[in-house]
């Protein structure tokens, strides 16, 4: 059967081991070829091929519930559930999502995007099953990095107390996006390196092969094997056993027969089970298998044969921020860099090598990273915490309750802000401004280019208050790295205008400049203000703009509700200004995956859309 012809995974139950191995090889090649064109999460999906095939062979979705934590490692699952024909549209506008999607298939019972949610969701499905007397299995697949997230610990505690059937597959590939940290990771490493591992595994595997697939003898065999496994592994699996969760493993995540046997054991359990499966990220692909820095976790387009990336010109503000951090840290020994498991994505690899004693990877634990930074700041250090905008939502309470309330001089880098593009709805960085503007005592800023962003970073370290700096992942022109402070809270009037004034910030400054040039051809003179400080507002300049009584448009790449436009409109209303203030921002709806430029154009938020919007306003 060709992969494009697969409609349902039921055919897997009729295949022998050799046929399954051939299929896994074909699936792996299909994923590499597809992702080479669209970009996506490559190495994690290559490590999941055999495990996903084994899961669909033992369990029957959509009756049985299969939940992938985070959800970006579901490409094999998509191919086995009839979506191969659409795989060329992965992460493209109107195409397949890079994550599980309930809109796409009945085989996707839950959607992820942020780590640690699968266990709580699985428990909810299990409770609903038991309430209506159902018999389906509930399976959560969670990585060793995500298992260190606090939400996962909360769910483990509840699952152990609930004591009803639920299967946890711990996909242990030794690394998440960055190398895993913490006591749990160290415990898993001890299990993998146990001196008796190989010989005991071979005996266990031989015993499992003799167990019938159904019948009372399986239950008897399960108990016998469970005791053998406990004697070998209990010292390091004690965490789960003490919670009331039966532990089996480690299991070779690329051995189909072994996976099949252990999954059937787990399926027959009358209580919660954790099956520890060891996989290899990038398995079967030489150029992305040996990847300690996680460079092949999420990739753009590349050559499928050689692995050579398709390079684009320019740089990103994230790279500029990291370069400025090196300069600032050389001047000030109090500066720390903290990341929640995003060392490579945040471009902090060089900082970690040059200043290892001042670099902290807190693991997938945004809340912990922020409170840790606050205490460091209150104790006299100058921490910089870099967190993607979408993940900062998890740390909102820590920004509010801890950092802002105590006025800890923490610099928070809000990376990946704005429309995120191909990663889609779960990763959009468009809500942080609405969340943060009401918080007292903070500074919120965003630079228009490399030079301004690095100057704002220096401003943050010079400030004695919480300083939050937004920046996108978009490719922009190279610029001078200039970590010298700017006047706090001052806007920049780039161009005067006689007909209408646009207030904007960040990457939209360039869009507005392009729209201004287009409007000049229409005979319209547009003024432009760079509102690089969203909080505090530049009250003096805003008062001047309102006093000019020409229309103002606040143009921003964030949610329309609660953005800078709302704040400027409120200020104008309070001052009883006769100056009309309009907002051009993102609508109140979910924004799905696709290329950022395409999305901006669809929403009328690119330079051409701004031009049309301003012409309509002036015509009215």
C-alpha positions, 0 to 999 in steps of 0.5 A: 500500500502506498502511503498516499492510499492509507485511510485508516491505521487498521491495516497495521494489525495484518502486517508482520514485523518485516512489513512493518519495518519496511513501512517505517522506513517509507514513512521516515523517508516521506516525512523527510521529503515533505518537511524539506519543502514546508519546514517543520518539526523534523528530528522529533518526528523521525524518532517517533515513527516506530512508536506511533506505528506500534501504538496504532497497531495495538490501540484503535483510534478514534475509539481509543484516545491518543494524545501527543504532548505538545503535539508537534511529533504527530506527523506519522500519526497524520500519515496513518490516519488518512492525511498523507495526500495533504502532507505537502500543505503541512503548516501552509495557509489553509493546509495541515496543521503542524500539531494535532487538530480536532478540525482535521480528523476524528483521530485527533481527540485533543490539541496541544502546542504547549508542553505538559498538558497531555496527562491532565487531558488524558485523566479527563478522558479517562474520568469521562469514560468511567462515568459512562461505563466505557471500555476504551483505552486512554494513552498520553505520549509525553517527552522527558522534557515535557515531563519536567513541567509543573503541570505534568507533575500535578497530573501525575499526582492526581492520576496515581490517586485516581487508580483507574486504567490510563497509559502514559508513554514516556518518550525518552529521547534524552533531549527536548529542544535544548538538552534536558535538565533537572533531577528527573532527567538525571534519574532517567539517565541512570535507568538507561545506564544501569549495568544490568540493562542489556542482559535483563532487557533481552530476558524480558523481551524473550519472556514477553514474546511468549505471552498470548495476546488475550486471556487469563494467562496474559494477566498472570504473565503481566504480574510475573514480569512486573515483579521482575522489572520492579526488582531491576528498575524500581530503585530509579522508577520509584518516583512513579511507583510511589505515586501509584503508577506502575512503571515498565521499562526502559523499552527500545523505542525502535524495536517493533516487537518489543514495543508491541509486547509492552504496549499489550501489557500496559493495555491489560493493566487495571490501573495507571501505567507508565511505559518508559520508551527510549527513542532517538531524535532524528533516527534514520537520518544521518544529518539530523540524528547527531544534533545536541543543540537541537538545530533539527528540532524545528527547521525551514526548507532544506535539501532532503538528500544533503540536509543543506539549509536554504539560507535567507539574507539578513538577521533577526532581532533575537540574534542581535539581542544575544550579541548585545547580551555578550557585550553587556555581560562582559561589562557587568558581572551581575548579568545572568541569562535564563531560558526555559529550555530554549537555549538554541532558539533564543540564540544563547548557545555562545553565552552559555559557553562563554559565561557558564556560571551565569547561564541557567537553563531552567527546563520547561518551567516558565513560572520557575524561571521567572520567580528564580530571576526575580529573587536573583534581581532582588539579591543584587543580580541583573537577570535576563529571562528570554521566553517566547511570547506564547509561553509567557502566557504561562508566566503571567502570574509571576510577572504580575504577582512576583516581579512587578509587585516587588519591582524586581529589576528583571529584564524579560525578553519576549521572543517570537512576538507578533504573528508567528506564521507556520506554527499557528494558533497555539504559538501566536505571539499576539496577546502579551500586550493586552495581558501586560499593559494593565500591570502597574510598575513595568516598562514594555517596549519594542524596537523597530530594528536591530540597533533600537532593540539592542539599545532598548536591551541596554535601557532595560539593564539600566532601569531599576524596575521590571523591563519587558522587551518584545522582539519577533523572529522575522528576518530583518536587515543587518544593523549596528549592535549598539547596547547604549541606553535610550531615554526611558519612555520617549517616543520617536517622531519619524516623519511629520504629516499634514493629513493623518498620523500613524502611531506604530512600533516594532516590525510594523514601523517598516510596513508603515514607512512603505505605506507612507511612500505609497500614499505620497503617490496618492498625494497624501502626507502621512506622519509616522511616530515610533511608539517604542515604549508601550508603557509608560506612554510618552504623554508629552508627545501624545498630548501634542499629537492629540492637540494637532486634531488630525486623525490618528491610526494606531497600527499594531501586530497584536490583538485589537482588544487591549492593545496600545490603540485601546490605551490611546483611545482611552487617553483621548476620551479622558482628555475630551480630545476632538482628535479621532483615534482609530485602531488597525490591529488583529481581529478578535478571532483565532489566527491559524498557521500559514506564512506571515506575509500571506496572513498580513495580506489577508487581514489587510495589515501589510503596507498595501492594507494600511494604505487602503485603510488610511485612504478609506478613513480620509475619504469618510 
